[in-house]
């Protein structure tokens, strides 16, 4: 029997770019496919404000994240101010998951956690989440919270796709032991798995992989090493042989052939640059598992790229840049 697909969560980082009609169209598609959760963050521009404007919290379960990716931002007052601003924008009094978005090398984790406990005691979130932390840090945070009889982390949000699988061997066993769910972001490698290797080599893309993009340097350095581009060429061949799109191959692999388990409360965070992509993604996953030989060929790619593949946006780029 094929494994059950994990729940889908709609990532709203780019929602502010949509028109009124597009936002309503996306909501309709999410409802059609029974997607009940939205994911946002303090650093996602005006995403939270847009969700509040459209009263999304009345229709969906909302999770957000503290300010992150900025060393020194996660002191106690910084975290308290972050959730206050989030709640003001979302027009809510409680969210489902409140995440620490990234490590903060300039702030003792104990100080950050004191803010988390204060927020939790005030009833402002149901579940405590971590994102972009390494396994040792997850264990440390868990131990600190357990010793203090404080709220334990129960969800981890991390980078996971067919070309980013390091966490299967180090993080996942720990999460299972600690009974933490995993929410996968970038299931298509931030768009890498649907790109053309020639255009990536020539840096011909705009947007996320554009050399002039605000985040272009991060994605270019994380995903365009020679071994990764060679794997992307093979990816295109596998998709063609399967008679499906490259996006479908990525989403069906992570939904049915990865280490994610619906019974563990795991989920896949999907995004879109246009409403039709939301419909396409949901439909791809509803198409079910891949042919076993196609899945085997996808799995075989990992050994070719393992040494060059990224871990996540913090540990493979932002954290390195911040400390350099």
Buried (B, 14 or more C-beta within 10 A) or exposed (E): EEBEBBBBBBBBBBBBEBEEEBBEBBBEBBEEBEBBBBBBBBBBBEBBBBBBBBEBBEBBBBBBBBBBBBBEBBBBEBBBBBBEBBBEBBBBEBBBBBBBBBBBEEBEBEBBBBBBBBBBEEEBBBBBBBBBBBBEBBBBBBEBBEEEEBBBBBBBBBBBBBBBBBBEEEBBEBBEEBEBBBBBBBBBBBBBBBBBBEEBEEEEBEEBBBEEBEBBBBBBBBBBBEBBBBBBEBBBEBBEEBEBBBBBBBBBBBBBBBBBBEEBBBBBBBBBEBBEBBBBBBEBBEEEBBEEEBBEBBBEBBEBBEEBBBBBBBBBBBBEEBEE
